[in-house]
Amino acid sequence: MSKRAVVVGVAGVVVVALVVGLSLFQPWRLWTDRTADEALLVPVSTTSASTSSAADRAVPTTSPPPAGPVVVASGPFRAIGYATSGSASLVRLPGGGHAVQFEALDTTDGPDLYVYLSAQPAEAEEAAFASGFTSLGKLKANRGNQVYEVPAGTDLSAVRSVVIWCQRFAEGFGVAPLVHA
C-alpha cells in the first residue's frame, strides 16, 4: 500500500469522525440563542398572591370557577447544570385541560433539550429527573415566553416540578418547582 493511499484513508476517517462529532455534539449551541415570544395564557406577574387585593381573597368558595385560564402552580427556575432563570407555571385551561408556560426563560442552548413534568421536588439531585417524567416535547427556544400543552390524561396530582433536560447527554439544565397557588 502506498504512502499516499494511507494518508487519503486516514484523512477520510478524520473527516467522517469530525462530521459525526459535530452533528452529535452541536458545540455551536453554546454560543447561540433561540428566542420564542408566545402569548402567555396568564401573565405570572399579575397572578401573584402578594398582588391580590383583600376583595379578591374574600371571594366565597362556592363561586363558579373563573372563565379564563388560571395559574394553579408556579415557581422560579434554578440552574441544575447551566445558568437558568425565569419562571414556570401550570395553567388550568377553561376547557379542563392544562398547559405549562415559561415566562422570561433564559438558559443555555443545547443540542437536544426537552421539557419534562416531574414528580421529583425541584431540590432533588440531577439524576432523579432522568426517569419517571412526562415529556411535553422539545424546548422551543432557550429564551423568552413559551407555552406547552400537557397531554390529556396526565396525572397532575404528583407533579412537583418542571425540568429542562438534555436527552442526548442525560443532563439537566434547569428546574422550577410547581408550588400550588
C-alpha positions in Angstrom: 0.0 0.0 0.0 1.4 3.4 -1.0 2.0 6.2 1.5 -0.5 8.4 -0.4 -3.3 5.8 0.0 -2.7 5.6 3.7 -2.8 9.4 4.0 -6.0 9.6 2.0 -7.6 6.8 4.1 -6.7 8.5 7.4 -7.9 11.9 6.2 -11.2 10.3 5.1 -11.7 8.8 8.6 -10.8 12.1 10.3 -13.4 13.9 8.1 -16.1 11.4 8.8 -15.4 11.5 12.6 -15.5 15.3 12.5 -18.8 15.4 10.7 -20.3 12.8 13.0 -18.9 14.5 16.1 -20.2 18.0 15.1 -23.7 16.7 14.3 -23.9 14.8 17.6 -22.5 17.5 20.0 -23.5 20.7 18.1 -20.9 22.7 20.0 -22.1 26.0 18.4 -25.2 25.8 20.6 -23.0 27.0 23.5 -22.8 30.4 21.7 -26.1 30.7 20.0 -29.5 31.7 21.3 -33.1 31.0 20.1 -35.9 33.2 21.3 -39.6 32.5 21.5 -42.2 35.1 22.1 -45.5 33.3 22.5 -48.5 34.9 24.1 -48.7 33.8 27.8 -52.0 32.3 28.9 -51.8 34.2 32.2 -49.0 36.7 32.9 -47.4 35.4 36.1 -46.5 38.8 37.4 -50.3 39.6 37.7 -51.3 36.4 39.4 -49.0 36.6 42.4 -50.7 36.2 45.8 -48.8 39.3 47.0 -50.5 41.4 44.4 -54.1 40.2 45.1 -56.4 42.6 46.9 -58.4 41.8 50.0 -61.6 41.8 47.9 -60.0 39.1 45.7 -59.3 36.9 48.7 -62.8 37.4 50.1 -64.5 35.6 47.2 -66.7 32.8 48.6 -65.6 29.3 47.9 -69.0 28.5 46.2 -68.3 30.9 43.4 -68.1 29.4 39.9 -64.6 28.8 38.5 -63.1 31.6 36.5 -64.0 31.6 32.9 -60.4 32.1 31.6 -57.1 30.3 32.2 -55.9 30.1 35.9 -52.4 29.6 37.3 -52.7 26.6 39.7 -49.0 26.2 40.5 -45.8 28.2 39.7 -42.2 28.8 40.7 -38.9 30.3 39.6 -36.3 28.3 37.7 -33.0 27.4 39.3 -29.9 26.1 37.5 -29.1 22.4 37.5 -26.1 22.3 35.2 -26.4 25.6 33.4 -27.4 29.1 34.3 -31.2 29.2 34.1 -33.7 31.9 35.1 -37.3 32.8 34.5 -40.5 31.2 35.9 -42.8 28.2 35.1 -46.5 28.0 35.7 -49.0 25.2 35.4 -52.2 26.7 34.0 -55.7 25.2 34.1 -57.5 26.0 30.8 -61.2 26.8 30.6 -62.0 23.5 28.8 -60.4 21.5 31.6 -57.0 20.9 30.1 -53.7 22.2 31.3 -50.6 23.8 29.9 -47.2 24.8 31.2 -45.9 28.3 30.4 -42.4 29.7 30.8 -42.2 33.4 31.4 -38.8 35.2 30.6 -36.9 31.9 30.3 -33.2 32.3 29.9 -31.0 29.2 29.7 -28.0 28.0 27.7 -29.0 26.5 24.4 -28.3 22.8 23.9 -28.5 20.1 21.2 -31.5 18.0 22.4 -33.4 19.9 25.1 -36.9 18.7 26.3 -39.4 19.9 28.8 -40.5 17.4 31.4 -43.1 17.4 34.2 -41.5 15.5 37.2 -42.8 14.1 40.4 -39.4 15.0 42.0 -39.1 18.2 44.0 -37.1 20.9 42.4 -34.4 20.5 45.2 -33.7 16.9 44.1 -30.4 15.8 42.7 -30.0 15.9 39.0 -30.1 12.2 38.4 -33.6 12.0 40.0 -35.0 13.8 37.0 -33.8 11.2 34.4 -36.9 9.0 34.9 -40.5 9.0 36.0 -41.4 12.1 34.0 -44.0 13.2 31.4 -42.4 14.8 28.3 -44.1 17.9 27.0 -41.8 17.9 23.9 -38.8 19.7 22.7 -37.8 23.0 24.2 -38.9 25.6 21.6 -36.2 28.2 22.4 -33.7 28.8 25.2 -35.0 32.3 25.8 -38.4 34.0 26.0 -42.0 33.2 26.7 -43.4 29.8 25.6 -46.4 27.5 26.2 -46.5 23.7 26.3 -49.7 21.7 26.2 -50.0 19.0 28.9 -51.2 15.7 27.4 -54.8 14.8 28.3 -55.0 12.2 31.0 -51.7 13.3 32.7 -52.0 12.7 36.4 -51.0 16.2 37.7 -51.6 15.3 41.4 -48.0 14.0 41.7 -46.2 16.7 39.6 -43.9 18.8 41.7 -41.5 20.4 39.1 -40.8 21.3 35.5 -37.4 20.3 34.1 -35.4 21.4 31.1 -33.5 18.2 30.2 -30.9 17.3 27.6 -31.8 13.8 26.4 -28.6 13.3 24.3 -26.4 13.7 27.3 -28.8 12.9 30.2 -28.1 16.2 31.8 -30.4 18.8 33.5 -30.2 22.4 32.5 -32.8 24.0 34.9 -35.8 23.1 37.1 -38.7 25.1 38.5 -40.9 24.0 41.5 -44.6 23.9 40.9 -45.9 25.4 44.1 -49.7 25.3 44.3 -51.4 28.7 44.5 
